[in-house]
Amino acid sequence: MYVILWEYVVRPGKATAFAHAYGPDGAWAELFRRAEGFLETELLQEQDGTDRWLTIDRWKSQGDFDAFKARFEADYHRLDDEFAELTLEEDRIGGFVTA
């Protein structure tokens, strides 16, 4: 399995819109589901109630994710631009494989 972790700081007042867009039934997961090898997206919010969130995207393999990015690059960038106003910070923590 290939897992990608992202960390976000959500703009004040945008938490509901962010959760809707980045959650397991949101626009990002809908796009990912169009590709082979996508398993699931999980959305986590910092327990202390701050605007810090994590997404965990699970794929069968890094190759599946790479094929998705190549095939859906334009759609990926469109969503990234569309939802940019929801966050103050966005950092890719990394891509990990299960041991």
C-alpha positions as CSV (number, residue, x, y, z in Angstrom):
1,M,0.0,0.0,0.0
2,Y,1.1,3.6,-0.7
3,V,0.0,6.3,1.7
4,I,0.3,10.0,1.1
5,L,0.0,12.4,4.1
6,W,-0.8,16.1,3.7
7,E,-1.0,18.7,6.5
8,Y,-3.1,21.8,6.2
9,V,-3.8,24.9,8.2
10,V,-7.3,25.9,7.3
11,R,-8.3,29.5,6.9
12,P,-10.5,30.7,9.8
13,G,-14.2,30.3,9.0
14,K,-13.5,27.7,6.2
15,A,-13.4,24.5,8.2
16,T,-16.8,23.3,7.0
17,A,-16.0,23.9,3.4
18,F,-12.6,22.3,3.8
19,A,-14.0,19.2,5.5
20,H,-16.6,18.9,2.7
21,A,-14.0,19.2,-0.1
22,Y,-11.2,17.1,1.5
23,G,-13.2,14.5,3.3
24,P,-13.8,10.9,2.2
25,D,-16.9,11.9,0.2
26,G,-15.5,15.3,-1.0
27,A,-14.3,16.5,-4.4
28,W,-10.8,15.2,-4.0
29,A,-11.9,11.7,-3.2
30,E,-14.3,11.8,-6.1
31,L,-11.5,12.6,-8.4
32,F,-9.2,9.9,-6.9
33,R,-12.0,7.3,-7.3
34,R,-11.9,7.8,-11.1
35,A,-8.5,6.1,-11.1
36,E,-7.5,2.5,-10.6
37,G,-5.8,1.7,-7.3
38,F,-7.3,4.3,-5.1
39,L,-8.5,2.9,-1.8
40,E,-9.6,5.7,0.5
41,T,-9.1,9.2,1.9
42,E,-9.2,9.9,5.6
43,L,-9.5,13.4,7.1
44,L,-8.3,14.2,10.6
45,Q,-8.6,17.4,12.6
46,E,-6.2,18.4,15.4
47,Q,-7.8,17.4,18.7
48,D,-7.2,20.8,20.3
49,G,-9.7,22.4,17.9
50,T,-7.1,24.4,16.0
51,D,-7.3,24.8,12.2
52,R,-4.7,22.1,11.6
53,W,-5.8,19.0,9.6
54,L,-4.3,16.0,8.0
55,T,-5.4,14.0,5.0
56,I,-4.4,10.4,4.5
57,D,-4.8,9.1,0.9
58,R,-4.4,5.4,0.5
59,W,-3.5,3.8,-2.9
60,K,-2.7,0.2,-3.8
61,S,0.8,1.3,-5.0
62,Q,2.8,4.3,-5.8
63,G,2.5,3.3,-9.4
64,D,-1.2,3.6,-9.2
65,F,-0.9,7.1,-7.8
66,D,1.7,8.1,-10.4
67,A,-0.6,6.8,-13.2
68,F,-3.5,8.8,-11.7
69,K,-1.4,12.0,-11.6
70,A,-0.4,11.5,-15.2
71,R,-3.9,10.9,-16.4
72,F,-5.8,13.4,-14.3
73,E,-3.1,16.2,-14.1
74,A,-5.4,18.9,-15.4
75,D,-8.3,18.0,-13.1
76,Y,-5.9,17.8,-10.1
77,H,-4.6,21.3,-10.7
78,R,-8.1,22.6,-11.3
79,L,-9.2,21.3,-7.8
80,D,-6.0,22.6,-6.2
81,D,-6.7,26.1,-7.6
82,E,-10.4,25.9,-6.7
83,F,-9.8,25.1,-3.1
84,A,-6.7,27.2,-2.5
85,E,-8.7,29.8,-0.7
86,L,-9.7,27.3,2.0
87,T,-6.2,27.0,3.4
88,L,-3.4,29.2,4.8
89,E,-0.8,26.4,4.6
90,E,-0.5,23.2,2.7
91,D,2.4,20.8,3.2
92,R,3.0,17.3,1.7
93,I,4.4,15.4,4.6
94,G,5.4,12.5,2.3
95,G,4.5,9.3,0.6
96,F,4.9,6.1,2.6
97,V,4.7,2.4,1.9
98,T,3.5,-0.3,4.3
99,A,6.3,-2.4,5.8
